[in-house]
């Protein structure tokens, strides 16, 4: 049985861990607010971009653009977006399990991967997956340039015919507590049509509509990639904040339990000493 000194040392150790988890929770909460603001700002922009694309698409021939070309799916490019670090609950584990299921379902096709985040890259690199490239440590200072670089690579692979489809697996931030595991097909871009009730605005174009549509389509893919990265980053911070909050509460419960156990051990030791004193006095 551990003595009082050992229990006190363990209590001090748990208190130190509790201070670390509480600090990590506060840091994650501060970063989460900024990440959520960026997500809320990008969503209206993406919706307006889609609306503008629908308006231009109604005036041009869409099938002429290579990003809209559909062909039999033999080669698939999979972009997996995970975190660079752990301590965020099941955030990375859920993504990895979903990717493993995806690879099993598409075992008869050639699946190449682009890993965004250290956790997914390290896991599938050890399992000899076909990883074309990786992007790590970009979430520390996530910028639109990162999305442009990834978008340029996947658009180039699709345009050259090296990939017949491009899929994204990431966690979409719904609330602080929940993240939705999302699998989306980014390429080929689905034919864009304006809503039946939407009134087309008669724009005056300085360039031909086909040229404008091509530029907008490429920018739309970049925006969607950027949105996925922002959603994943916000989900990671929310999962980390939740995990650190749970760890802090568990540490408090452990401290209470250890304190109660220490008091019982100390009381038992005092009782034993009193019994020995009384027994010695009675023997004399």
N, C-alpha and C positions, 0 to 999 in steps of 0.2 A: 504494500500500500504506500502511495506517495505521501511524504511528510508535508508539513505546512510550508516549508521553504520552497519545495518543488512546485507546489500549487501556486504560491505567490509569483514565482518566476513565470509560470504558464499564464497567469492572469496578466502580468505585465506584457508578455509577448502578444496576447490577444488584443490588449488595448492598443499596442503599437500598430498592429494590423488594422484595427478599426479606424485609427486615425488616417491611415493610408487610403482605405476604401472610401472613407467619408470625403477626403480631399479629391479622389478620383471622380466621385459622384458629382461634386460641385464643378469640377473642370468640364466634365462631360455635359452637364446641364447648361453651362455657359456657352459651350461650343454648339450645343444642340439648338439653342435659340437662333444663333446666326445661320446655322444650316437650314433650319425650317424657313427662315425668311427668304433664303435664296430659292428654296423649292417653291414657296408660294409666289415668288416673283416670276419664276420661269414658266409656271403652268399657264397663266393667261397669254404669255407670249407665244407658247407652243400652240395654243388653241387658235389664236389669231393668225398664226402662220398657216395652220391647216385650212382656215377659212379663206385666206387669200389664195392659197394653192387651188382650192376648189373653184374659185372664181376664174382664175387664169386657165385652169384645166378645161373649163367649159368652152374655151375659145381656141383650143389648140389640140393637136393630135398627140395623145399621151404616149402611145406605144413606140414613138420614135426615140424615147429616152432609154438608155441602157439600164438604168436603175429600176425600170418598170418591166423589163423583159422577163418573162416567165419561161422556164425550161425544166425538163425532167431533173429531179433532185437526186444527184449521185454524190456530190461533194458538198458537205455542210461546214460552215464556219460558225463555231460556237464561242460567244464571248461570255466568260464567267466573271462576275464582279463580286469579289469578296473584300474582306478587310485586310489591312496590313498587320494588325495585332489581334490578340485574343482578349480575354476578360470581358466578353460581350455576350455571355450566355450561349444559346444555341444558334446565334446568328450565322456563323460560318459553317457549322455542322449541317444545318438545314440546306444550305446552298450546295455543299459538297454531296450530300445524299441525293438531292434532286439532279445534280449533274451525273452522278453514277447511274441513276435510273434512265436518264436521257441517253447516255452512251449505250446502255443495254438495249434500249428500244430501237436505236439506230445502229445496231451492230453490223447490219448488212450494208451500211453506207460508209463512205470515208468522212470522218469527222475530225477536223482540225480545230484547235483552240487558241484563243487569245485570252490570257489570264490577266485580269486587272485586280491587283491585290496580292500580297505576299502569301496569305494562307492558302488560297486556291492554287497558286503556282507551285508552292512547295509540295502540296499534297499530290497533285497529279504528275509532277515531275518525277517523284519517287516511283510512280506506277507506270512510267514509260509512256505517258500520253503524248499525242502529237501536238506540242505547244509551239505555234509559229512565233509568237512574241509575247512579252509580258510587260506590264506597267505596274511598278511598285512605288510606294511612298509618294504617290501623287495626291493623296487625300489630305496631306498636311497643308498644302496650298493648292487646292483644286481650282483650276482656271479653265476658261473656255478653250484655250489653246490645246489642252489635253484632249478634249472631246474632238477638236478638229483633227488632231493627229490620228486618233483612233478611227474616226470617220473616213479620213483619207485612205487609210490602209484597207478597211473593209470594203469601201467603194471601189478601190482599185482592184482588189481580188475578185469582186463580183463582176466588174466591167470586163476584166480579162477572161472571164469564164473559169477561173480557178475555184470559185465557189458558186454553187447553184442556189444557195439559201444562206442567210445570216440570221442566227438566233441569239437572243440575249437572255441570260439568267441572272436575276438580281433580286434584291429585297426592296420592295416599295414601301416607303414609310406611310403608314396609315395613321396611327396614333403613337403616343409615347410607349404604350405597352405592347402594341401589336405591329408586326411588319408582315406584309403580304409577299409571299414567294411568287415571283412573276417570271413567266416564260413568254417572250414576245418574238415574233418574226419581223425583223427590221427590213430585210431585203429578200425578195423584191418588194418594193413599196406597193401597197394595194392601190388599185385605180382610184383616183381621188375624184369624187363627184360632189357637187354642191347639194345641199338638202333640197327636197322637193318644195318645201315652203320658203326657201331662201330666195330673196330677190337679188338678182345679179346687178352689181354696180357697174355702170358703164365707165371703165377706166380709159384714159388716154395714154397709150403706150408710146414711149420714146424709142424702144427697141421692139422687134417682132415678138409677139406673145410666146412663140416657141423658145426663143432665147431666154426670155425672162423666166419661163417655166422651168427650164433646165437649171438656172442658177438658184431659183427658189427651192427646187427639189433637193439639191445638194445641201443647201442651208438647212432645210427641214430635217434631213438625216443627222446633221451635226447637232441641231437643237435636241432631237430625240436622244441621241447618245449622251449629251450633256445633262439632260433631265434624268436619265437613268443613273448617271454617276452621282448627281445631287441627291436623288431619292435614296440610293444605297448608302451614301455617307450619312444622311440624316437618320436612316434606320439603324446604322451601326452605333451612332452616338446615343440614340434612344435605348438600344439594347444594352449598351455599356452602362448608362445611367441606372437602368433598372437592375442590372446585375450587381452593381456596386451598392445600390440601396439595399438589396436583399442580403449582400455580404455584411454590410454594416449592422443590419438588424440581427443577423445570425450571430455576429460577434457579441452584440449586447446580451443576447440570450445565453451565450456560452459564458460570458463574464459572470452573469447572475448565477448560473449553475455552478461554476467553479467557486465562487464566493461562498455559496451555501455549503458546498462540499468541504471547503477549507474550514468553515466555522464548525462543522460537525467533527472533522478530524481534530481540530484544536480542543474542542470540548471533550472529546474522547480521551485525548492525552492528559488534559487537566484532571478528569475524573479518575484516570488510572493512577496519576501521581498522588491524588488525595487518598485513594484506596490503599496505596503502598504505605503512605505515612501513617494512616490509621492502623493498618495491620501491624506495622512495626512498633507503634506505641502500645498496642494491645499485647503484643508478644512480650514486651518488657514488663 
